[in-house]
Amino acid sequence: MVRKSYPTDLTDMEWEILALIPPAKEGGHPRTTDMREICNAIYYHLKTGCQWNMLPGDFPPSSTVYSYYRKWQRKGVWEKLNHTLRDQVRIKLGRSTQPTAIAADSQSVKTTGKKGDVYGFDGGKLVKGRKRQTIVDSLGLLLKVVVSEGNAGERVLAAYALMELVEERPELLEKVEVMWVDSGYDGDKFALAVWLMIQAHVEVIRRTNKDFEVLPKRWVVERTFGWFNQYHRLSKDYERLPEMSEAAIYAVMTRIMLRRLAV
């Protein structure tokens, strides 16, 4: 019996684009699990925020779904998919895959009862939980995310995230000329660290008053945080392990970009 469809289900075109999912290992018993349904279940989980064991019964068993989700996290599949799809989105828009401008900012989020070891208090935003340090391109597409304790210093965390990105995909940052940040990243040491890593200058976007205002260039990363909030699994940090929190963010971004590519 064909199950009912959910708004989060992949269309035929989206599934064709997502043909980057790792194939089954050669030899042994052939794979019987429907990988499209595995992906549908994962995206349903991320959108609704439901617990794994509360996935609708017409999906594959929740233990099977989570097993693939965790396996792909360990192998870095979600981050690789994010990079591949981001390149495709930029090409579709007539952009180079190598951005000339990037933006960095952090989002502090509360944790649930299962805090895990990575947990702290962000005194600036008055949030007990974790901090999501993100680096995005000028379109707001994710380049790197690092989840840390809430009291981690923004400049140190941003430098660490940038360093990891340089080590993993140095060619991606070859044309970057500027990094946009807010006043929390101001400082000569941070600017020097960025210059030494990617030879780009840091442009600090400052507020002109205490009232809400849309700041030029900085809104790019703020919009990305808005995309996160559309997926209930990211409304808080529900994960015990920070690497699983990072995987959820990369997976959410893959879903967002699949919709854009399939239009």
Solvent accessible surface area in square Angstrom, and as a share of the most:
residue,aa,sasa,rsa
1,M,235,1.05
2,V,143,0.82
3,R,45,0.16
4,K,138,0.58
5,S,92,0.59
6,Y,29,0.11
7,P,123,0.77
8,T,11,0.06
9,D,26,0.13
10,L,6,0.03
11,T,71,0.42
12,D,105,0.55
13,M,106,0.47
14,E,5,0.02
15,W,66,0.23
16,E,133,0.59
17,I,38,0.19
18,L,0,0.00
19,A,80,0.62
20,L,80,0.40
21,I,17,0.09
22,P,38,0.24
23,P,118,0.74
24,A,45,0.35
25,K,179,0.76
26,E,175,0.79
27,G,64,0.62
28,G,77,0.74
29,H,153,0.68
30,P,97,0.61
31,R,87,0.32
32,T,115,0.67
33,T,38,0.22
34,D,79,0.41
35,M,18,0.08
36,R,66,0.24
37,E,34,0.15
38,I,0,0.00
39,C,0,0.00
40,N,5,0.03
41,A,0,0.00
42,I,0,0.00
43,Y,1,0.00
44,Y,38,0.14
45,H,1,0.01
46,L,1,0.00
47,K,73,0.31
48,T,53,0.31
49,G,19,0.18
50,C,27,0.16
51,Q,106,0.47
52,W,38,0.13
53,N,115,0.59
54,M,132,0.59
55,L,18,0.09
56,P,31,0.20
57,G,82,0.79
58,D,57,0.30
59,F,12,0.05
60,P,26,0.17
61,P,90,0.57
62,S,32,0.21
63,S,83,0.53
64,T,39,0.23
65,V,0,0.00
66,Y,76,0.29
67,S,58,0.37
68,Y,30,0.11
69,Y,3,0.01
70,R,39,0.14
71,K,82,0.35
72,W,4,0.01
73,Q,31,0.14
74,R,162,0.59
75,K,109,0.46
76,G,25,0.24
77,V,12,0.07
78,W,2,0.01
79,E,35,0.16
80,K,130,0.55
81,L,6,0.03
82,N,0,0.00
83,H,13,0.06
84,T,49,0.29
85,L,0,0.00
86,R,0,0.00
87,D,25,0.13
88,Q,63,0.28
89,V,3,0.02
90,R,10,0.04
91,I,111,0.56
92,K,104,0.44
93,L,100,0.50
94,G,70,0.67
95,R,109,0.40
96,S,57,0.37
97,T,43,0.25
98,Q,35,0.16
99,P,1,0.01
100,T,72,0.42
101,A,11,0.09
102,I,0,0.00
103,A,1,0.01
104,A,2,0.01
105,D,5,0.03
106,S,3,0.02
107,Q,25,0.11
108,S,17,0.11
109,V,13,0.08
110,K,118,0.50
111,T,19,0.11
112,T,37,0.21
113,G,72,0.69
114,K,133,0.57
115,K,80,0.34
116,G,23,0.22
117,D,146,0.76
118,V,36,0.21
119,Y,75,0.28
120,G,10,0.09
121,F,94,0.39
122,D,13,0.07
123,G,47,0.45
124,G,74,0.72
125,K,95,0.40
126,L,134,0.66
127,V,25,0.14
128,K,129,0.55
129,G,1,0.01
130,R,0,0.00
131,K,8,0.04
132,R,3,0.01
133,Q,0,0.00
134,T,0,0.00
135,I,0,0.00
136,V,0,0.00
137,D,0,0.00
138,S,33,0.21
139,L,24,0.12
140,G,0,0.00
141,L,0,0.00
142,L,0,0.00
143,L,0,0.00
144,K,9,0.04
145,V,2,0.01
146,V,12,0.07
147,V,9,0.05
148,S,13,0.08
149,E,63,0.28
150,G,1,0.01
151,N,100,0.51
152,A,18,0.14
153,G,43,0.41
154,E,37,0.17
155,R,113,0.41
156,V,116,0.67
157,L,14,0.07
158,A,0,0.00
159,A,23,0.18
160,Y,93,0.35
161,A,0,0.00
162,L,0,0.00
163,M,85,0.38
164,E,41,0.19
165,L,0,0.00
166,V,39,0.22
167,E,127,0.57
168,E,89,0.40
169,R,53,0.19
170,P,73,0.46
171,E,73,0.33
172,L,3,0.02
173,L,6,0.03
174,E,127,0.57
175,K,104,0.44
176,V,6,0.03
177,E,115,0.51
178,V,18,0.10
179,M,0,0.00
180,W,32,0.11
181,V,1,0.00
182,D,17,0.09
183,S,65,0.42
184,G,36,0.35
185,Y,0,0.00
186,D,54,0.28
187,G,27,0.26
188,D,129,0.67
189,K,181,0.77
190,F,9,0.04
191,A,37,0.28
192,L,103,0.51
193,A,31,0.24
194,V,0,0.00
195,W,127,0.45
196,L,121,0.60
197,M,51,0.23
198,I,14,0.07
199,Q,105,0.47
200,A,0,0.00
201,H,104,0.46
202,V,26,0.15
203,E,54,0.24
204,V,35,0.20
205,I,17,0.09
206,R,131,0.48
207,R,123,0.45
208,T,115,0.67
209,N,77,0.39
210,K,206,0.87
211,D,104,0.54
212,F,179,0.75
213,E,41,0.19
214,V,107,0.62
215,L,11,0.05
216,P,85,0.54
217,K,76,0.32
218,R,34,0.13
219,W,108,0.38
220,V,6,0.04
221,V,1,0.01
222,E,72,0.32
223,R,89,0.32
224,T,0,0.00
225,F,14,0.06
226,G,31,0.30
227,W,29,0.10
228,F,0,0.00
229,N,87,0.44
230,Q,105,0.47
231,Y,13,0.05
232,H,106,0.47
233,R,24,0.09
234,L,5,0.03
235,S,60,0.39
236,K,83,0.35
237,D,2,0.01
238,Y,76,0.29
239,E,22,0.10
240,R,133,0.49
241,L,66,0.33
242,P,26,0.16
243,E,67,0.30
244,M,6,0.03
245,S,4,0.03
246,E,39,0.18
247,A,4,0.03
248,A,1,0.01
249,I,0,0.00
250,Y,9,0.03
251,A,0,0.00
252,V,0,0.00
253,M,0,0.00
254,T,0,0.00
255,R,3,0.01
256,I,22,0.11
257,M,0,0.00
258,L,0,0.00
259,R,103,0.38
260,R,81,0.30
261,L,23,0.12
262,A,22,0.17
263,V,149,0.86
